[in-house]
Amino acid sequence: MNNKYSIEQRQLLSGCLPQLHVLLDRCYSRPPRDVFYRLIEQYRTGFPAWLARSGDGRIIGFIHLAPNSKGGTLETLAVDPDFRHLGIARALVNHLLDATSGVVSLTTRIPAFFATQGFQSISVLPDQSVFMIHVHFDREDLLPSEVIE
Ligand SMILES: CC(C)(COP(=O)(O)OP(=O)(O)OC[C@H]1O[C@@H](n2cnc3c(N)ncnc32)[C@H](O)[C@@H]1OP(=O)(O)O)[C@@H](O)C(=O)NCCC(=O)NCCS
């Protein structure tokens, strides 16, 4: 298998929804299998999203940010089972973090993975998923008195 991939940023998902449906069904094969439909309900044009593509152009990875006034929520991280352990998820998360100033939050069942990406665990939720945050402000977002020379 050719392990080459590329990552592109999108501000809309039209044109790639059928491929995203296949990807998310492959990635979330056990219940709840409605991840694609939750994406459709939640995603709005303009939300920053990143696609990973294999050398032949197939969508093999996805992540998006649901923005809010303080940063946003990391949503829908998924990498095709045939392309795992190549660092694609890490690369997608890094793209999202590099593009987002403020607080990025998420809930996850794999906190160890996100801890290596600089996320802090805040709380274990009743369903045993973990609420985590990553805080990073761009210098220009800080008030002058908060910038320490
Ligand atoms: C989680 C997921 C996105 C990782 O994708 P990936 O491209 O293989 O991840 P990377 O190659 O960047 O990093 C791999 C590392 O992440 C960690 N990791 C990946 N999946 C993990 C899991 N299920 N549990 C714990 N750690 C995990 C491991 O440390 C792994 O290291 P290794 O390659 O040395 O084993 C992918 O397995 C996936 O799509 N899973 C199904 C959907 C999902 O769980 N999404 C996350 C919801 S918050």
The ligand as an SDF file (V2000), in Angstrom:
LIG
                    3D

 48 50  0  0  0  0  0  0  0  0999 V2000
   -8.3460    7.3770   16.7710 C   0  0  0  0  0  0  0  0  0  0  0  0
   -7.9180    7.4750   15.3000 C   0  0  0  0  0  0  0  0  0  0  0  0
   -8.4350    8.7770   14.7210 C   0  0  0  0  0  0  0  0  0  0  0  0
   -6.3660    7.4410   15.2670 C   0  0  0  0  0  0  0  0  0  0  0  0
   -5.9490    7.6040   13.9020 O   0  0  0  0  0  0  0  0  0  0  0  0
   -4.4400    7.3260   13.4370 P   0  0  0  0  0  0  0  0  0  0  0  0
   -4.1980    8.1010   12.1920 O   0  0  0  0  0  0  0  0  0  0  0  0
   -4.1650    5.8770   13.4150 O   0  0  0  0  0  0  0  0  0  0  0  0
   -3.6250    7.9780   14.6460 O   0  0  0  0  0  0  0  0  0  0  0  0
   -2.0610    8.3850   14.6180 P   0  0  0  0  0  0  0  0  0  0  0  0
   -1.3310    7.4740   13.6640 O   0  0  0  0  0  0  0  0  0  0  0  0
   -1.9040    9.8340   14.4360 O   0  0  0  0  0  0  0  0  0  0  0  0
   -1.6720    8.0640   16.0910 O   0  0  0  0  0  0  0  0  0  0  0  0
   -1.6870    6.7220   16.4930 C   0  0  0  0  0  0  0  0  0  0  0  0
   -1.5400    6.7010   17.9860 C   0  0  0  0  0  0  0  0  0  0  0  0
   -2.7500    7.1300   18.6020 O   0  0  0  0  0  0  0  0  0  0  0  0
   -3.0190    6.3250   19.7440 C   0  0  0  0  0  0  0  0  0  0  0  0
   -4.2850    5.6500   19.4910 N   0  0  0  0  0  0  0  0  0  0  0  0
   -4.9020    5.4650   18.3140 C   0  0  0  0  0  0  0  0  0  0  0  0
   -6.0730    4.8070   18.4900 N   0  0  0  0  0  0  0  0  0  0  0  0
   -6.1700    4.5740   19.8030 C   0  0  0  0  0  0  0  0  0  0  0  0
   -7.1480    3.9510   20.6100 C   0  0  0  0  0  0  0  0  0  0  0  0
   -8.2900    3.4470   20.1050 N   0  0  0  0  0  0  0  0  0  0  0  0
   -6.9220    3.8960   21.9400 N   0  0  0  0  0  0  0  0  0  0  0  0
   -5.7920    4.4200   22.4790 C   0  0  0  0  0  0  0  0  0  0  0  0
   -4.8350    5.0350   21.7550 N   0  0  0  0  0  0  0  0  0  0  0  0
   -5.0320    5.1080   20.4450 C   0  0  0  0  0  0  0  0  0  0  0  0
   -1.8780    5.3550   19.9000 C   0  0  0  0  0  0  0  0  0  0  0  0
   -0.9330    5.9480   20.7620 O   0  0  0  0  0  0  0  0  0  0  0  0
   -1.3000    5.2990   18.4950 C   0  0  0  0  0  0  0  0  0  0  0  0
    0.0780    5.0510   18.5150 O   0  0  0  0  0  0  0  0  0  0  0  0
    0.6770    3.8350   17.6400 P   0  0  0  0  0  0  0  0  0  0  0  0
    0.4660    4.1890   16.1930 O   0  0  0  0  0  0  0  0  0  0  0  0
    2.1200    3.8200   18.0480 O   0  0  0  0  0  0  0  0  0  0  0  0
   -0.1080    2.6240   18.0660 O   0  0  0  0  0  0  0  0  0  0  0  0
   -8.4490    6.2620   14.4780 C   0  0  0  0  0  0  0  0  0  0  0  0
   -8.0560    5.0740   15.1340 O   0  0  0  0  0  0  0  0  0  0  0  0
   -9.9710    6.2700   14.3050 C   0  0  0  0  0  0  0  0  0  0  0  0
  -10.4850    6.8530   13.3630 O   0  0  0  0  0  0  0  0  0  0  0  0
  -10.6840    5.6020   15.2300 N   0  0  0  0  0  0  0  0  0  0  0  0
  -12.1490    5.5080   15.1660 C   0  0  0  0  0  0  0  0  0  0  0  0
  -12.8130    6.8310   15.4590 C   0  0  0  0  0  0  0  0  0  0  0  0
  -12.3510    7.4540   16.7750 C   0  0  0  0  0  0  0  0  0  0  0  0
  -12.2050    6.7700   17.8000 O   0  0  0  0  0  0  0  0  0  0  0  0
  -12.1250    8.7920   16.7390 N   0  0  0  0  0  0  0  0  0  0  0  0
  -11.6970    9.5700   17.8830 C   0  0  0  0  0  0  0  0  0  0  0  0
  -12.9080   10.0860   18.5720 C   0  0  0  0  0  0  0  0  0  0  0  0
  -12.4840   11.3400   19.7390 S   0  0  0  0  0  0  0  0  0  0  0  0
  1  2  1  0
  2  3  1  0
  2  4  1  0
  2 36  1  0
  4  5  1  0
  5  6  1  0
  6  7  2  0
  6  8  1  0
  6  9  1  0
  9 10  1  0
 10 11  2  0
 10 12  1  0
 10 13  1  0
 13 14  1  0
 14 15  1  0
 15 16  1  0
 15 30  1  0
 16 17  1  0
 17 18  1  0
 17 28  1  0
 18 19  1  0
 18 27  1  0
 19 20  2  0
 20 21  1  0
 21 22  1  0
 21 27  2  0
 22 23  1  0
 22 24  2  0
 24 25  1  0
 25 26  2  0
 26 27  1  0
 28 29  1  0
 28 30  1  0
 30 31  1  0
 31 32  1  0
 32 33  2  0
 32 34  1  0
 32 35  1  0
 36 37  1  0
 36 38  1  0
 38 39  2  0
 38 40  1  0
 40 41  1  0
 41 42  1  0
 42 43  1  0
 43 44  2  0
 43 45  1  0
 45 46  1  0
 46 47  1  0
 47 48  1  0
M  END
$$$$
